[in-house]
């Protein structure tokens, strides 16, 4: 049995995914031409088309970043089990998941309700002036009700993916039930070769859904810590490292597919179907597996200047979007008549990011950490009950 360790380089991957998601939403708010590739949306035509139609668009690869989060979640469901063989970590992990998720969601939705009640959502007016209404102006433009906001936080986002108040909450449905799915597979078949059949059936059934990255994340963990004989032998060959670099590049290419390209003729993406979520899912699995086997990547991603944000990444994910819809929109409206558009955008990006980090730190300290302690205590009692 191997010892469970903190994988700093995986934290680095999560931070990269977090930044992709933040960049994706900020760019949709103020430079949606990068995303749509439609001439009428451009503010910087040459740059927006160059970035949006090439692998450079990874810097705003929000859809890829979300699937990276999902794949990593599936990986960590199996991580302790494949190292130690302890099945109790699977059931307790599901219990911990709910309590770790719920309190920050309630806090974020309550904050959104208050901001809506006091008319702080400026995204509609800001996006109308910026020419990005289609992608940014429609959120939270309704009469808020506290019971509805709390119901969405406590039940709706878990049961159905409800996200009327906080757009990014659609992810929670998949995060919660995806975790349950792979934990159930490992609980029943984790020590049997039949788990490979379960992986295969699960992948086929989930191929058109966002449960697939959780299964593939668990498969990546399985192949890394309990590899078949042929894969273990291959990993000791000199050719293995070049293969992993090719796999990493393949994953990055798949992750770079333009999410809504309408001018892809003549680009490297032209021969492929558009808007294929499967590309992002497969790309995430490729990148994760390659990273686990490439020392230079592990060293780079494990740097403290990258990983520090991971501690606050959950709060960052929950709060960044409504901060963009309120603060970023308001900042643009305050300066749009007197300051150059691109200067406002640069300042807005930096200030909105700093504010999101600040709010995320508060969320982690006063909401998430108490929730983690409660989750740990509850899971411990559950384990004691199982052992009794």
Beta strands, then each sheet from edge to edge (+ up, - down):
end
